[in-house]
Amino acid sequence: MTREAMANLILRAGVAVAFLYPAIAAIFAPNDWIGYFPGFTRGFVPDMVLLHGFGLVEVVIALWILS
């Protein structure tokens, strides 16, 4: 593996971790993370559905970055 390919992989992994961390942390402490959503977004669906749905989107983005 060349140095450029290794650097690319490390950078992509770092960005993917930045997307995975809040999604995983929201599972273990949802009340700590729900406050990051603006008030106008919290009335359409229950808070936990909104939080975990957004977490799912973050996981999909992280997997896309790693692919």
SVG drawing of the C-alpha trace seen along z (x, -y; Angstrom):
<svg xmlns="http://www.w3.org/2000/svg" viewBox="-46 -26 50 28">
<polyline fill="none" stroke="black" stroke-width="0.4" points="0.0,0.0 1.4,-3.4 1.7,-6.3 -1.0,-8.2 -3.4,-5.3 -2.6,-4.8 -3.1,-8.5 -6.4,-8.4 -7.6,-5.4 -6.6,-7.0 -8.3,-10.3 -11.5,-8.5 -11.5,-6.4 -11.2,-9.6 -14.1,-11.3 -16.2,-8.1 -15.5,-8.0 -16.8,-11.6 -20.1,-10.4 -20.3,-7.2 -19.5,-8.6 -22.8,-10.7 -24.9,-7.9 -23.5,-5.3 -23.5,-7.7 -27.2,-8.6 -28.1,-5.0 -26.5,-4.9 -27.4,-8.5 -30.3,-9.8 -31.3,-12.6 -27.9,-14.1 -28.1,-14.3 -31.8,-15.3 -31.1,-18.9 -29.0,-19.4 -32.1,-19.4 -33.8,-22.7 -37.2,-23.1 -39.1,-23.3 -37.9,-19.8 -39.0,-18.1 -42.7,-18.4 -43.3,-16.3 -42.2,-12.8 -41.4,-11.5 -38.0,-12.6 -36.4,-9.2 -37.6,-8.4 -36.0,-11.7 -32.8,-11.0 -32.3,-7.4 -33.5,-8.2 -30.8,-10.8 -28.3,-8.4 -29.2,-5.9 -28.5,-8.6 -25.1,-9.3 -24.2,-5.6 -25.1,-5.4 -22.9,-8.4 -20.0,-6.9 -20.3,-3.6 -20.4,-5.5 -17.2,-7.4 -15.5,-4.1 -16.5,-2.4"/>
</svg>
